[in-house]
Amino acid sequence: MINTQFVERAGILLEMLGMPRMTGRVLGALLQAPASGYTPAELAAELQVSRAAISGALQQLNLMGLSESVPNPGERAGRYRVRPGAWASVTEQGNRKLQTLHDLANEGLQVLPEGADPAALEEMRDFYALWLELFPNMLREWQERRKV
């Protein structure tokens, strides 16, 4: 039995990040799944929603690299779980997006009109430059710790 308060909190938090609330709720349920994962029917029953709602949420989580379908010999229905290594992978994807913000700051500085204050663009560029410099080391450290 899942903790519904946690599921609802996950739904609200992911909604605040721009995802559908149902996607967050399904992620919240998968984070509490047994090792064998959940079937879509089990998720629908746990969350008291339609199978169609579950299907859309699982599709989005799979596309984001947060969940995966796992084989379940003897059952027709697929089972889903949080994909191992998902957090580092999703963060790496986000890191590539942060590169675009760094690049935008550089572009803005190159085309800054005469008399405009460069401080905001310089801060943006410097922040993302540091992030992009430090992140690969953090990711390597994480991977080393996971090997233990």
N, C-alpha and C positions, 0 to 999 in steps of 0.2 A: 504494500500500500504506500503510495507516495504522499509526501507532505504537501498538501495543497497550498498552504501559505507560501512555501518556498517557490512552488510553481507559479503562483500569481505574482510574486515579487520578480521572478525571472522575466515573466511576460511584460511587466511594467518597465523594468530596466532596459530590456532590449527594445521596447517600443520607444523609449527615450533616445535610443541610439539610431532610430530610423527604421527599425524592422517591424513587421506586423506583430502584434501582441501574441497571436497564436503561435508564431514561430518561437518566441521566447518561452511560452508555456510548454511547448513540446521539448525544447532544450532543457528546461527545468525538470521535466519528467525523465528525460534520458539521462540527466546527471544523477538521478536516483535509481536508475534501472539495475536489475540484476545483471550478472555477468553475461547471461545469454541474450540480453537486450529485451526489447518489447516488439511485438507485432503491431501493425497499425490498428488492428481491432482492439488490442489491449490498451494502447494509448488512447483511443477514442473512448473506451469504457472508463479508464482512469480519469480522463479530463472531461468526460460527459459532453463530448462534441461529436460532430459527424466525421465519418471516415474521410470525406472530401476535405475537410479542414485539416485533418492530420496529414493527408497526402500532400497538400500544398506546402505545409510547414516542413515536412520531411524533405521535399524536393529542394526547398530553399536552404535548409541546413546542409544537405548533401552538396549543393552547388558551392556553398561557402566553405566546405571542407570540415564542417563541425561534426557531421554524423556520417555513418556508413551503414550499408546493409551487410549483415553477416549471414553466412549460410547456416541453415538449421536443418540438418538431415532428418527426414521423416515428417517434416511439416511443409505444407504448400506455401504458407505465408512467410514472407521474409521477416527478419528481425532487424531491428535498428538499435544502434548504440552510439555513444560519443566516440568519434574516431580517435584512436590513440595518436598522440602527437598533434592534436588539433590546435591547441593553443599557440604553440610556436609557429605552426603553419599560418594560422590566421593573422598572427602578429607580423609575420614576414610579409604577407600580402598588404597589410596596412602600412608597413614600413615603405613599400614601394610607392604607395600613395603619398606618403610624407615626402618622398623625393620630389614629387611634383610641386609640393608647396615650397620646398627649398628652391627649386628651379624658377617658380613664379616670383619669389622674392628677388632673385638675381635679375630676372627680366625686368621687374619693376624698377630696380635700382638703375638699370641701363637706360631706361626711358623716362626717368624721373624728370619732370619739368623743372626748369630754372626756378629757384627760390622755394621749391617744395622741401619739406622736412623729411629726410631719409630715415629718421630714427625707427619708425615702425617697420619699415622694410628691412633695415639692418638687424633689428632684433629678431624678426621672423627668420631671416637667412641664417643668423648665428645660432639660433635655437635649433633649427632643423639640421644644420651642419653638425652640431654636437651630437644630436640624437643619432644621425646617420653614421657618425664616427663610432659611437659607443655601442650601438645595438648589435653589430656583428659579434663583438666580444661577449656580450651578455648571452647571446644565442649559443655561442660555442660553450660557454660555461654551463648553461642549462643542459645542453646535450651531453656534456661530460658527467654532470650530476645524475642524469637519467640512466647512464650506463651502469651506475653503481648497483 
